[in-house]
Amino acid sequence: MGAIVPRHPSRANGTSLACVFVSMNIAPIPELFLQRVRTEGIDDLGQPVRRVIAEGGEPCRDVLRRANPGEPLILASFTPFSKPGPYKEYGPIFVLATASDEIVDRVALPEAGSETNYLRAQFVIRAYSDTEEILDAALVQASDFAATVERFFASDETAFLHARFPTYGCFACRIDRAQR
């Protein structure tokens, strides 16, 4: 179940922006995918995964944080879509090589804005329909994250959002509208 999460983004000069309320959940990477890549070494395209040691800073999709230097990771192809169609795409993601018991806050937007945050200063938000077709997209600054999520979810046509890294376009996370 989702929560209404107050976010208080701040400006570079330290002053607070208006509070934005977002009713959402961050979807976890499916457990079936994580089990398959960790135990069988096979990704969503049926290919062998690549096991790597983190240099530090790689975005770990399963725990929504940056990797620490020396952490064992898996690099694998993943699709965040469940339906066939022209928008179904696959891309590389990093996940921890072994399951973690660390707590991941899934009712708050991921940290964004600095080099050490999961999402950095700028990223893409895409709005999708329940048929998994793109409705809208925006390149946003971290300070506009919550407001963009709120704006996209203001449309009843929007079923979920994707946050994506801007340089390579890789999937960062899925943001679902909280159950009403």
Backbone bond lengths (Angstrom), bond angles and torsions (degrees), N, CA, C in turn:
res aa  C-N    CA-C-N  psi(-1)  N-CA   C-N-CA  omega(-1)  CA-C   N-CA-C  phi
1 M - - - 1.440 - - 1.501 108.54 -
2 G 1.311 117.11 140.98 1.452 122.66 -177.52 1.504 112.41 -83.99
3 A 1.285 113.75 175.44 1.452 120.67 178.35 1.507 108.98 -136.32
4 I 1.310 115.46 157.08 1.456 119.79 171.55 1.512 105.09 -89.05
5 V 1.305 115.58 115.38 1.445 121.17 -170.74 1.516 110.00 -110.25
6 P 1.335 117.99 116.41 1.450 118.61 175.21 1.521 109.74 -75.78
7 R 1.297 116.95 131.25 1.460 122.05 176.31 1.521 107.05 -119.25
8 H 1.286 116.88 133.82 1.451 121.92 -179.02 1.522 109.08 -118.69
9 P 1.341 117.27 75.61 1.450 118.03 178.64 1.525 109.85 -62.71
10 S 1.311 116.97 151.46 1.459 119.28 178.23 1.514 110.47 -122.21
11 R 1.301 114.55 155.55 1.456 121.48 177.51 1.530 108.60 -80.33
12 A 1.329 115.60 165.97 1.453 120.95 178.94 1.530 111.61 -58.83
13 N 1.337 117.40 -29.90 1.466 119.38 -179.20 1.524 112.22 -83.42
14 G 1.358 118.08 3.67 1.453 121.91 175.56 1.511 115.35 92.69
15 T 1.337 118.85 -6.28 1.454 119.85 179.22 1.512 109.36 -80.08
16 S 1.311 116.59 148.42 1.460 122.27 -175.64 1.521 111.34 -83.33
17 L 1.313 116.20 141.69 1.457 122.03 172.08 1.517 108.30 -88.37
18 A 1.312 117.28 171.70 1.467 121.42 179.08 1.518 110.18 -60.49
19 C 1.302 116.35 144.61 1.460 122.18 178.04 1.527 109.08 -71.23
20 V 1.323 116.48 133.98 1.456 122.24 179.87 1.522 107.69 -116.77
21 F 1.328 117.92 136.29 1.450 121.30 179.37 1.523 109.39 -108.21
22 V 1.309 115.68 127.06 1.451 122.43 -176.85 1.522 107.90 -125.99
23 S 1.343 117.19 124.94 1.451 121.26 177.19 1.524 107.85 -102.22
24 M 1.343 115.52 101.41 1.458 119.77 -171.79 1.517 111.63 -156.92
25 N 1.337 113.84 170.94 1.465 123.70 174.00 1.523 107.59 -135.29
26 I 1.312 116.63 143.41 1.460 120.56 172.59 1.531 106.42 -92.92
27 A 1.319 115.95 118.85 1.468 120.66 -177.73 1.530 110.37 -71.23
28 P 1.323 117.30 135.76 1.466 119.24 175.11 1.533 110.04 -75.16
29 I 1.316 115.59 158.34 1.463 119.69 169.88 1.530 105.09 -65.09
30 P 1.336 118.64 133.47 1.472 120.01 -176.56 1.530 112.92 -54.90
31 E 1.312 115.21 134.80 1.461 121.89 -178.38 1.534 111.51 -59.68
32 L 1.331 117.71 -36.02 1.463 121.03 178.70 1.532 110.82 -60.17
33 F 1.334 116.55 -42.84 1.466 121.11 177.37 1.527 110.02 -62.14
34 L 1.342 116.24 -48.54 1.462 120.19 -178.07 1.525 111.69 -60.73
35 Q 1.328 117.42 -42.61 1.468 120.58 178.25 1.522 110.84 -63.14
36 R 1.332 116.42 -43.39 1.465 120.65 -177.41 1.535 111.26 -64.60
37 V 1.338 117.32 -46.11 1.468 118.40 -178.29 1.531 111.27 -69.60
38 R 1.320 116.70 -33.32 1.474 119.62 -177.84 1.525 112.90 -79.41
39 T 1.326 117.71 -36.85 1.471 119.39 -175.40 1.522 113.42 -99.80
40 E 1.335 116.81 -39.72 1.465 120.02 -178.59 1.523 112.85 -96.51
41 G 1.346 116.66 -20.27 1.459 120.07 -179.26 1.512 113.87 72.14
42 I 1.344 116.68 28.04 1.469 121.97 -178.07 1.532 108.89 -122.63
43 D 1.354 116.62 134.97 1.461 120.35 -177.62 1.532 112.22 -97.32
44 D 1.336 116.71 -171.02 1.472 121.46 -177.26 1.527 114.01 -65.81
45 L 1.324 118.22 -17.75 1.464 121.19 176.90 1.534 111.57 -98.49
46 G 1.328 116.75 7.25 1.462 120.18 -179.86 1.517 112.88 76.97
47 Q 1.304 117.46 15.99 1.466 122.70 -178.47 1.524 110.23 -97.77
48 P 1.334 117.30 156.41 1.465 119.38 173.61 1.530 110.07 -66.21
49 V 1.320 116.05 141.20 1.461 120.79 177.17 1.523 109.23 -78.28
50 R 1.319 115.87 165.34 1.457 120.87 174.53 1.527 107.96 -109.76
51 R 1.316 116.19 124.78 1.466 120.86 176.28 1.525 107.46 -94.89
52 V 1.333 115.21 129.52 1.459 120.94 -176.53 1.529 109.67 -136.25
53 I 1.302 115.05 162.16 1.470 121.85 172.71 1.524 106.14 -104.02
54 A 1.321 115.78 128.27 1.464 120.94 -176.02 1.522 111.42 -62.41
55 E 1.314 114.52 135.26 1.458 120.22 169.62 1.526 108.71 -77.88
56 G 1.342 114.51 -24.87 1.466 122.02 -176.89 1.511 109.27 114.67
57 G 1.327 115.88 127.44 1.456 120.06 178.79 1.514 115.45 100.84
58 E 1.316 119.07 -7.62 1.457 120.74 177.36 1.536 108.76 -64.83
59 P 1.341 117.93 139.51 1.473 120.14 -179.33 1.524 111.74 -79.71
60 C 1.322 116.76 112.90 1.462 122.31 -179.58 1.522 109.03 -88.89
61 R 1.329 117.03 108.93 1.464 121.73 -173.98 1.518 113.46 -68.60
62 D 1.316 118.09 -28.51 1.463 119.82 -177.15 1.524 112.77 -75.31
63 V 1.319 118.33 -27.38 1.462 121.17 -177.97 1.532 113.10 -117.89
64 L 1.326 117.02 2.96 1.478 123.68 176.34 1.525 113.11 51.13
65 R 1.329 113.71 49.34 1.463 119.90 175.93 1.521 108.47 -150.98
66 R 1.310 114.34 169.14 1.461 121.01 176.17 1.532 109.68 -82.46
67 A 1.321 115.46 144.26 1.461 121.19 -179.63 1.524 110.95 -70.64
68 N 1.316 114.84 149.04 1.455 122.22 173.51 1.527 108.33 -88.97
69 P 1.339 118.52 146.45 1.464 119.71 177.27 1.528 110.71 -55.09
70 G 1.330 115.49 134.79 1.460 121.40 177.93 1.515 115.52 89.88
71 E 1.339 118.60 -7.67 1.471 119.97 179.01 1.524 110.11 -71.21
72 P 1.338 117.48 136.61 1.464 119.75 174.41 1.537 109.52 -73.16
73 L 1.319 116.06 129.78 1.464 122.39 -179.15 1.519 110.07 -126.22
74 I 1.330 114.15 163.74 1.458 122.05 170.47 1.516 106.93 -120.11
75 L 1.328 115.94 132.75 1.458 122.88 173.39 1.525 105.82 -108.44
76 A 1.341 115.91 121.02 1.463 120.00 -174.11 1.521 110.27 -146.63
77 S 1.328 116.22 153.53 1.462 121.04 173.74 1.518 109.08 -76.28
78 F 1.335 115.57 137.99 1.454 122.71 -175.83 1.518 109.04 -142.27
79 T 1.328 116.34 145.51 1.452 120.10 169.42 1.524 108.74 -120.28
80 P 1.327 116.10 128.67 1.461 118.98 176.49 1.523 112.78 -85.79
81 F 1.332 116.61 8.30 1.462 121.53 -178.03 1.517 111.04 -104.84
82 S 1.335 115.88 151.94 1.460 120.07 179.69 1.519 112.63 -115.19
83 K 1.336 116.94 -12.24 1.468 121.01 -176.00 1.525 110.71 -112.99
84 P 1.344 116.40 145.83 1.462 118.02 175.85 1.523 110.02 -71.11
85 G 1.307 115.87 154.72 1.457 120.15 177.72 1.512 110.91 154.40
86 P 1.329 115.64 174.53 1.460 119.60 -174.88 1.522 114.65 -67.27
87 Y 1.313 118.96 -19.01 1.455 121.01 -178.84 1.526 113.16 -93.22
88 K 1.330 116.86 -7.33 1.464 119.54 179.38 1.525 108.29 -69.00
89 E 1.317 114.99 118.33 1.453 119.76 -179.02 1.518 110.41 -132.65
90 Y 1.318 114.91 156.87 1.457 123.33 178.68 1.515 107.13 -117.58
91 G 1.306 115.46 147.52 1.454 118.82 177.02 1.511 110.95 -157.77
92 P 1.323 116.28 166.06 1.456 120.93 -178.36 1.526 111.48 -75.84
93 I 1.330 115.62 138.93 1.462 121.18 172.32 1.518 108.81 -136.92
94 F 1.331 115.17 152.22 1.461 121.77 171.10 1.511 108.58 -98.47
95 V 1.330 116.23 138.00 1.467 123.11 169.51 1.523 106.66 -134.62
96 L 1.326 115.84 158.27 1.458 119.37 176.13 1.529 109.29 -63.76
97 A 1.314 117.16 142.16 1.467 121.44 -177.21 1.525 112.50 -68.26
98 T 1.320 117.20 -25.40 1.460 120.89 175.51 1.522 108.42 -127.46
99 A 1.316 115.59 151.11 1.463 120.15 -179.80 1.526 109.95 -59.28
100 S 1.305 114.82 145.77 1.464 121.30 -179.34 1.518 109.39 -117.27
101 D 1.314 115.88 147.69 1.458 119.28 176.07 1.532 111.75 -99.01
102 E 1.348 115.95 11.13 1.460 117.79 179.65 1.529 110.59 -67.38
103 I 1.301 115.70 147.04 1.466 121.70 -177.60 1.522 109.25 -81.50
104 V 1.328 115.42 129.45 1.458 122.05 177.97 1.520 107.54 -113.94
105 D 1.316 116.51 121.51 1.465 121.49 179.82 1.528 108.40 -76.12
106 R 1.317 117.13 110.14 1.459 121.55 -177.19 1.519 113.08 -103.55
107 V 1.332 117.84 6.60 1.469 120.08 175.78 1.526 111.19 -115.11
108 A 1.315 116.40 13.65 1.461 122.00 174.40 1.520 107.53 -130.70
109 L 1.307 116.21 150.30 1.453 119.99 177.08 1.526 109.44 -65.32
110 P 1.329 117.62 144.03 1.463 119.69 179.09 1.532 110.91 -60.04
111 E 1.309 115.50 151.40 1.463 120.81 177.00 1.523 109.11 -59.33
112 A 1.315 115.36 140.24 1.462 120.66 -177.54 1.520 109.97 -147.90
113 G 1.322 115.73 151.36 1.449 120.74 170.30 1.505 116.65 123.19
114 S 1.345 117.94 -29.06 1.464 118.67 -179.49 1.525 109.67 -115.93
115 E 1.308 115.73 169.18 1.466 121.25 179.83 1.524 112.85 -63.74
116 T 1.318 117.95 -23.08 1.462 120.83 -178.96 1.530 112.79 -94.38
117 N 1.340 117.90 -10.18 1.462 121.15 178.83 1.520 110.41 -75.88
118 Y 1.335 115.57 157.50 1.461 120.69 177.67 1.530 110.12 -55.61
119 L 1.336 116.52 -53.16 1.459 121.60 173.85 1.522 107.04 -100.04
120 R 1.294 116.87 137.17 1.459 119.38 -174.69 1.522 110.88 -92.10
121 A 1.293 118.36 -148.18 1.469 122.37 -172.18 1.524 113.19 -69.06
122 Q 1.315 117.25 -30.37 1.458 121.44 -175.05 1.520 109.15 -141.11
123 F 1.330 116.27 141.59 1.459 121.35 178.81 1.523 108.42 -160.12
124 V 1.318 115.89 176.29 1.457 122.43 -177.93 1.520 109.43 -108.95
125 I 1.329 115.71 139.79 1.464 121.84 171.32 1.526 106.27 -118.13
126 R 1.327 116.23 128.28 1.468 121.70 176.46 1.520 108.89 -117.35
127 A 1.313 116.20 135.29 1.474 122.20 176.17 1.525 108.28 -99.37
128 Y 1.341 116.29 135.35 1.463 122.58 -179.51 1.525 110.93 -124.74
129 S 1.332 114.96 151.15 1.471 121.89 175.08 1.525 109.45 -84.19
130 D 1.321 116.78 174.73 1.471 119.56 177.27 1.524 112.08 -68.88
131 T 1.334 117.88 -14.03 1.466 121.50 173.93 1.535 111.30 -91.98
132 E 1.331 115.61 8.80 1.462 123.80 176.57 1.525 113.22 64.58
133 E 1.322 115.65 39.62 1.462 121.78 174.12 1.525 108.95 -111.08
134 I 1.339 116.28 141.98 1.465 120.80 -178.73 1.523 110.04 -67.25
135 L 1.330 115.21 130.20 1.459 122.32 176.75 1.520 111.62 -103.15
136 D 1.329 116.42 -35.22 1.457 121.45 -175.85 1.520 107.91 -162.87
137 A 1.312 116.28 162.84 1.459 121.14 177.18 1.516 108.94 -156.31
138 A 1.320 115.48 153.44 1.461 120.22 178.91 1.521 109.56 -150.80
139 L 1.328 115.06 141.04 1.453 121.89 169.02 1.526 105.01 -89.08
140 V 1.334 117.53 118.74 1.462 120.60 -172.01 1.523 112.13 -122.45
141 Q 1.303 114.64 153.56 1.458 122.69 169.49 1.526 107.11 -85.48
142 A 1.305 117.57 153.24 1.462 121.24 -179.47 1.523 111.64 -54.71
143 S 1.312 117.82 -36.09 1.465 121.17 -178.95 1.528 112.48 -66.73
144 D 1.338 117.36 -17.00 1.472 122.15 179.74 1.526 112.90 -103.50
145 F 1.320 117.62 5.44 1.464 122.91 -175.14 1.528 111.66 -56.19
146 A 1.314 117.66 -60.22 1.466 121.34 -175.73 1.520 111.54 -62.42
147 A 1.310 117.76 -40.59 1.467 121.02 -179.51 1.524 110.94 -65.55
148 T 1.328 117.66 -36.53 1.472 120.77 178.70 1.525 110.15 -69.95
149 V 1.323 117.17 -41.52 1.467 120.46 176.05 1.521 109.53 -59.65
150 E 1.300 116.34 -47.56 1.465 120.72 179.43 1.536 111.35 -60.49
151 R 1.331 117.01 -43.83 1.475 121.38 -179.93 1.524 110.83 -62.27
152 F 1.335 117.68 -45.62 1.459 120.16 -179.62 1.529 111.82 -66.50
153 F 1.327 117.51 -39.48 1.460 120.09 178.60 1.530 112.53 -74.85
154 A 1.318 118.68 -9.39 1.473 121.09 175.63 1.528 110.56 -67.07
155 S 1.329 116.74 -22.72 1.464 121.52 176.48 1.517 109.50 -85.26
156 D 1.317 117.57 126.66 1.464 121.45 177.50 1.527 112.41 -64.63
157 E 1.334 117.43 -19.32 1.460 121.03 178.91 1.528 112.30 -72.45
158 T 1.323 116.89 -22.59 1.461 120.69 -177.52 1.520 110.42 -77.88
159 A 1.333 115.28 119.51 1.467 121.14 178.80 1.525 111.12 -94.48
160 F 1.333 116.83 -37.85 1.464 121.79 -178.58 1.519 109.28 -159.56
161 L 1.324 114.37 166.92 1.461 121.86 179.40 1.521 109.45 -125.12
162 H 1.310 115.67 155.78 1.452 121.44 168.05 1.515 107.72 -118.60
163 A 1.319 115.93 136.33 1.459 121.21 165.07 1.521 104.99 -97.23
164 R 1.324 115.77 137.55 1.459 120.92 -178.13 1.515 109.77 -135.82
165 F 1.314 115.07 148.03 1.449 120.70 176.77 1.528 108.23 -75.12
166 P 1.329 118.73 134.21 1.466 120.29 -168.95 1.529 115.97 -74.21
167 T 1.306 118.38 -34.80 1.459 119.45 -173.51 1.523 112.07 -67.38
168 Y 1.334 116.62 -51.03 1.458 120.37 -178.43 1.525 112.34 -102.25
169 G 1.320 118.06 -9.93 1.463 121.60 179.87 1.511 114.30 77.15
170 C 1.331 117.15 13.32 1.462 121.02 -176.66 1.523 112.07 -68.92
171 F 1.316 115.58 146.56 1.453 124.20 176.91 1.526 110.50 -62.64
172 A 1.334 116.80 131.11 1.470 121.86 177.06 1.520 110.87 -106.50
173 C 1.337 117.26 -48.51 1.460 120.49 178.53 1.520 110.24 -168.65
174 R 1.323 114.03 160.66 1.461 121.74 175.13 1.524 107.91 -106.43
175 I 1.315 115.16 132.27 1.460 121.74 179.11 1.523 107.02 -113.25
176 D 1.332 115.61 114.55 1.458 120.61 -179.33 1.510 110.40 -97.86
177 R 1.318 115.59 145.62 1.460 121.01 171.25 1.519 106.53 -64.57
178 A 1.318 116.97 134.18 1.470 120.51 178.14 1.516 109.43 -63.13
179 Q 1.335 115.65 150.73 1.461 120.16 178.12 1.523 109.48 -60.94
180 R 1.301 115.44 133.62 1.473 119.77 -179.20 1.491 111.44 -91.16
